[in-house]
Amino acid sequence: MTIFPLDNFKELKTPFYYYDLELLKKTLSEVNSASDYPGFKVHYAIKANANPLLLSIIKEAELGIDAVSGGEIRAALEQGFNPAKIVYAGVGKSDEEITLALENEISCLNVESFAELKIIEEIAKSLNKIAPISIRINPNIDAHTHKYITTGLEENKFGIAPDSLEQMITFCSMSDNLDFKGVHFHIGSQILDTKPFELLCDFINRLQESYKQKGIIFRSINVGGGLGIDYENPDQHPIPDFKQYFNIFHENLQLENGQELHFELGRSIVAQCGSLITKVLYVKEGQKKKFAIVDAGMTDLIRPALYQAHHLIQNLTSDGPEEVYDVVGPICESSDVFGTDERLNCVRRGDLFALRSAGAYGEIMASRYNLRALPGCFAK
């Protein structure tokens, strides 16, 4: 259970992100323990949160990095992550980003189209480099999550159709500047049902068998990430069931001897250790609603506005009777709402709220819309 250091909070300017570093360390320990199978390699999806303090702890836990931009590669390198443990995905890698990856000799570029593969070869040739390649396949598996974070269906922009794989492998084999390592998948995010992961294992097994018959062995398989968290009960479930997650792949995926299995976990590692702390500016009595107007807005945490997501909201400084409020921010948008009909201890001006489970896709997605300042940070 997260214990909030309120004495420290009262000295800080709101809104800010609070990170529970002990919870992060316990989570990483669980990740390493649960993934202790031959060939399993865990990468942290840095897009979830690139706060340097969190990255330093993740580096100490010896995880690799999953990057989706040149900026994320730079952040990982500046933090001291081993380039040999950095993988790079994304449908729209620029020439400059590809060059950065190749010059720093990262572990792998996860390629998402034939057009991209040809450009990577051109750039690798110009640099006199050999580009390590994994090809992202779209397995057409429904992860049953929000449409904006579903990535494994045929209608999504990510990956290639399975029928295109052989042509791309052949292209790699004919090039002196491409090294085909294996295949990459990622079916979505915030997945709480294990069935999609089991279906992915079945898909990979069938794919592997068909290519084994052609004399092709994938040295590396990357199954992405996607493991979800409990947004409604963060104190009851502060750490996801990593043991069950990794065991699904251990039990269901038929790996060859010496084959590497890569994972790209983000939200499940950092989400629960972070909370957005915000102060109540006004309590407004509407005609039909009572509003708690706070100084944080969608610029600080965009998930509710973007994904219709809900974060547990707690009043940290009141033990009064519960009342019902809509919790809203100051941004000039009707979508700037953190929660409707929230049951909170009686709210007064100056109360501090915690929006829980905000360690992933919170601080990293903050913007300066309305020319607002970016949120601060405090960790303990």
C-alpha positions in Angstrom: 0.0 0.0 0.0 1.4 3.4 -1.0 2.0 5.7 2.0 1.9 9.4 0.9 4.4 11.7 2.7 2.0 14.5 3.2 4.4 16.7 5.2 6.6 16.8 2.1 3.6 17.4 -0.2 2.5 20.5 1.7 5.8 22.2 0.8 5.5 21.4 -3.0 3.8 23.3 -5.8 1.0 21.3 -7.3 0.4 19.6 -9.6 3.3 17.1 -9.4 4.0 13.5 -9.9 4.9 11.4 -6.9 6.8 8.2 -7.4 7.0 5.4 -4.8 10.5 4.2 -5.5 10.3 1.2 -3.1 7.3 -0.1 -4.9 9.1 0.3 -8.2 12.1 -1.7 -6.8 9.7 -4.5 -5.6 8.0 -4.6 -8.9 11.3 -5.0 -10.8 12.4 -7.7 -8.4 9.1 -9.6 -9.2 9.8 -9.1 -12.9 13.3 -10.6 -12.7 12.2 -13.5 -10.5 9.2 -14.4 -12.6 11.1 -14.2 -15.9 14.0 -16.4 -14.8 13.6 -18.9 -17.7 16.3 -19.8 -20.3 16.4 -17.3 -23.1 13.9 -14.8 -21.6 15.0 -11.1 -22.0 13.0 -8.3 -20.6 13.1 -4.8 -22.0 11.4 -1.7 -20.4 9.2 0.1 -22.8 10.5 3.6 -22.2 7.5 5.3 -23.8 5.6 4.6 -20.6 7.8 6.9 -18.5 11.3 8.3 -19.2 11.8 10.1 -15.9 15.6 9.8 -15.3 15.2 8.8 -11.7 13.0 5.8 -12.6 15.3 4.9 -15.5 18.3 4.8 -13.2 16.5 2.2 -11.0 15.3 0.2 -14.0 18.9 0.1 -15.3 20.1 -1.2 -11.9 17.6 -4.0 -12.3 19.5 -4.9 -15.5 16.5 -4.6 -17.9 17.0 -3.6 -21.5 15.1 -0.9 -23.3 12.3 -0.9 -25.9 12.5 2.4 -27.8 10.1 3.8 -30.4 12.0 7.0 -31.3 15.4 8.4 -31.6 14.8 10.5 -28.6 14.1 7.4 -26.5 17.3 5.8 -27.8 19.3 8.9 -26.7 17.6 8.9 -23.3 18.5 5.3 -22.8 22.1 5.8 -23.9 22.5 8.9 -21.7 21.2 6.9 -18.7 23.9 4.3 -19.4 21.8 1.4 -20.8 23.8 -1.1 -22.8 23.2 -0.6 -26.5 23.3 -4.3 -26.9 20.0 -4.5 -24.9 18.1 -1.8 -26.8 15.5 -2.7 -29.4 13.9 -0.1 -31.6 10.4 -0.3 -33.0 8.0 2.0 -34.7 6.2 2.3 -38.1 7.8 5.7 -39.0 11.5 5.7 -38.3 13.2 8.6 -39.9 16.5 8.4 -41.7 18.2 10.3 -38.8 16.7 7.9 -36.2 17.8 4.8 -38.2 21.3 6.3 -38.5 21.4 6.9 -34.7 20.4 3.3 -34.0 23.0 1.8 -36.4 25.9 4.1 -35.3 25.3 3.1 -31.7 25.0 -0.6 -32.6 21.8 -1.3 -30.7 20.6 -4.9 -30.5 17.8 -4.8 -33.0 15.6 -2.8 -35.3 12.0 -4.1 -35.4 10.9 -3.5 -39.0 7.3 -2.9 -39.8 7.2 -2.7 -43.7 9.1 -3.7 -46.7 9.6 0.0 -47.6 11.3 0.5 -44.3 13.5 -2.5 -44.7 14.8 -1.2 -48.0 15.7 2.2 -46.5 17.4 0.6 -43.5 19.5 -1.4 -46.0 20.5 1.7 -47.9 21.5 3.6 -44.7 23.4 0.6 -43.3 25.3 0.3 -46.6 26.2 4.0 -46.6 27.5 3.6 -43.0 29.3 0.3 -43.8 27.2 -1.3 -41.0 25.2 -4.5 -40.7 21.7 -3.8 -39.4 20.3 -6.4 -37.0 16.6 -7.0 -38.1 13.5 -8.4 -36.6 10.3 -8.3 -38.6 7.1 -7.3 -36.9 4.1 -9.5 -37.9 0.5 -8.6 -37.4 -1.1 -11.8 -36.1 -4.7 -10.5 -36.3 -5.4 -11.2 -32.6 -8.0 -9.2 -30.8 -6.6 -8.1 -27.4 -10.1 -6.9 -26.3 -8.8 -3.5 -25.1 -9.4 0.1 -26.1 -9.4 0.7 -29.8 -6.6 3.3 -29.5 -4.2 0.8 -27.8 -5.1 -2.3 -29.9 -2.2 -3.0 -32.3 -2.5 -6.6 -33.4 -5.5 -6.5 -35.8 -5.3 -6.5 -39.6 -6.9 -3.0 -39.6 -4.1 -1.5 -37.4 -1.1 0.3 -38.9 1.5 -1.9 -37.2 3.4 -4.8 -38.7 3.1 -6.8 -41.8 0.8 -9.6 -42.9 2.2 -13.1 -42.3 2.2 -13.8 -46.0 4.8 -11.0 -46.6 7.3 -12.4 -44.2 9.1 -14.9 -46.5 9.7 -12.2 -49.1 11.3 -9.9 -46.5 13.5 -12.8 -45.1 14.7 -13.5 -48.7 15.6 -9.8 -49.1 17.6 -9.9 -45.9 19.4 -13.1 -47.0 20.5 -11.5 -50.2 21.9 -8.3 -48.5 25.4 -7.9 -47.1 24.0 -5.2 -44.8 21.1 -6.9 -43.2 21.1 -9.6 -40.5 17.7 -11.2 -40.0 17.4 -12.2 -36.4 13.8 -13.1 -36.0 10.2 -11.9 -35.6 8.4 -9.3 -33.5 4.8 -9.0 -32.2 2.8 -6.7 -30.0 -0.9 -7.2 -29.9 -2.0 -4.3 -27.6 -1.9 -2.7 -24.2 -3.7 -3.0 -20.9 -4.5 -6.7 -21.5 -6.0 -8.3 -18.5 -7.3 -11.5 -20.1 -4.6 -14.2 -20.6 -6.3 -15.7 -23.7 -4.8 -13.3 -26.2 -1.3 -14.2 -25.0 -2.1 -17.9 -25.4 -3.5 -17.3 -28.9 -0.2 -15.4 -29.7 1.8 -18.4 -28.6 -0.2 -20.7 -30.7 0.2 -18.4 -33.7 4.0 -18.3 -33.2 4.3 -22.1 -32.8 2.5 -22.6 -36.1 4.6 -19.9 -37.8 7.8 -21.4 -36.5 6.9 -24.9 -37.6 6.2 -23.7 -41.2 9.5 -21.9 -41.4 11.4 -24.7 -39.8 10.3 -26.9 -42.7 11.9 -24.3 -45.0 15.1 -24.5 -43.1 14.7 -21.1 -41.4 15.1 -20.8 -37.6 14.2 -17.6 -35.8 17.1 -16.8 -33.5 15.0 -14.2 -31.7 11.3 -13.9 -31.0 9.9 -10.7 -29.5 6.4 -11.0 -28.1 6.0 -7.3 -27.1 4.3 -6.4 -23.9 0.7 -5.4 -23.1 0.2 -6.8 -19.6 -2.4 -4.6 -17.8 -2.7 -3.4 -14.2 -5.6 -2.9 -11.8 -6.5 0.8 -12.0 -9.5 0.6 -9.6 -7.7 -1.2 -6.7 -4.0 -0.2 -6.8 -3.4 -0.9 -3.1 -4.9 -4.4 -3.3 -2.9 -5.2 -6.5 0.2 -3.0 -6.5 2.2 -5.5 -8.6 0.7 -7.4 -11.5 0.9 -11.2 -11.7 4.1 -11.4 -13.5 4.5 -15.1 -12.6 1.4 -16.0 -14.4 2.3 -13.8 -17.4 5.8 -15.2 -18.0 4.6 -18.7 -17.3 2.0 -18.5 -20.1 4.9 -18.1 -22.6 7.1 -20.7 -20.8 4.3 -23.3 -20.9 2.8 -22.5 -24.3 5.6 -21.3 -26.6 7.7 -24.0 -28.1 11.2 -22.5 -28.1 14.2 -24.0 -29.9 17.5 -24.5 -28.0 19.4 -21.2 -27.8 16.5 -19.2 -29.0 15.9 -15.8 -27.3 12.5 -14.7 -26.2 12.1 -10.9 -25.7 9.5 -9.0 -23.8 8.7 -5.2 -23.8 6.9 -4.3 -20.6 6.1 -0.7 -19.7 2.8 0.1 -18.0 3.0 -3.0 -15.7 6.4 -1.9 -14.4 5.9 1.8 -13.6 2.1 2.5 -13.5 1.4 1.7 -9.9 4.4 3.5 -8.5 3.2 6.9 -9.7 0.4 9.2 -8.6 -0.5 12.7 -9.8 -0.9 15.0 -6.8 -3.2 18.0 -7.3 -4.8 20.7 -5.1 -8.4 21.6 -5.0 -8.9 25.2 -6.2 -12.7 25.5 -5.8 -15.7 23.5 -4.8 -18.5 24.6 -7.2 -22.1 24.0 -6.6 -23.7 23.4 -10.0 -27.4 23.1 -10.8 -27.2 19.3 -10.9 -23.7 18.5 -9.9 -21.1 19.4 -7.3 -17.7 20.0 -8.9 -14.2 19.7 -7.3 -12.1 21.9 -9.5 -8.4 21.0 -9.2 -5.2 22.6 -10.5 -4.2 19.6 -12.6 -5.7 19.1 -16.0 -5.6 17.0 -19.1 -2.3 18.7 -19.9 -0.8 16.8 -16.9 -2.6 13.5 -17.3 -4.3 13.0 -20.7 -5.5 9.4 -20.4 -9.0 10.2 -19.1 -9.6 12.6 -22.0 -7.8 10.5 -24.7 -8.8 7.0 -23.7 -11.9 7.6 -21.5 -9.7 6.0 -18.8 -10.4 6.1 -15.1 -7.9 6.6 -12.3 -8.8 6.0 -8.7 -9.1 9.4 -7.0 -8.4 9.8 -3.3 -8.7 12.9 -1.1 -5.5 12.7 1.0 -6.3 15.5 3.4 -9.9 14.9 4.5 -11.6 12.3 6.7 -15.0 13.9 6.5 -18.1 12.1 5.3 -18.3 11.0 1.7 -20.0 13.1 -0.9 -20.3 12.9 -4.6 -18.3 15.1 -7.0 -17.3 15.5 -10.5 -13.5 16.1 -10.5 -12.5 18.5 -13.2 -9.5 20.5 -14.2 -8.9 24.1 -15.4 -8.3 23.5 -19.1 -10.7 25.2 -21.5 -12.0 21.9 -22.9 -15.1 20.0 -21.9 -13.1 16.8 -22.0 -10.9 18.0 -19.1 -12.6 15.7 -16.6 -10.8 13.2 -14.3 -13.9 11.6 -12.9 -17.7 11.8 -12.7 -19.8 11.0 -9.6 -16.7 10.3 -7.6 -17.3 9.4 -3.9 -14.8 11.4 -1.9 -14.4 12.5 1.6 -15.9 15.9 2.0 -13.8 18.3 -0.2 -12.6 21.7 0.8 -10.5 24.3 -1.0 -6.8 23.3 -0.5 -7.4 19.6 -0.2 -4.8 17.4 -1.9 -6.0 14.7 -4.3 -4.0 11.7 -5.5 -4.9 10.3 -9.0 -3.5 6.8 -8.6 -1.8 4.4 -11.1 -0.4 7.4 -13.1 3.2 6.3 -13.4 2.7 5.1 -17.0 1.6 7.5 -19.8 1.2 10.3 -17.3 4.2 12.6 -16.9 5.6 11.4 -20.3 2.5 12.6 -22.2 2.2 16.0 -20.4 1.9 19.0 -22.7 1.9 22.8 -22.4 -1.5 23.4 -24.0 -3.0 26.6 -22.6 0.6 27.5 -22.0 0.6 25.7 -18.7 3.7 24.7 -16.9 4.7 21.1 -17.0 4.0 19.2 -13.8 6.8 18.8 -11.3 8.1 15.5 -9.7 8.8 14.2 -6.3 10.1 10.7 -5.4 10.7 8.9 -2.2 
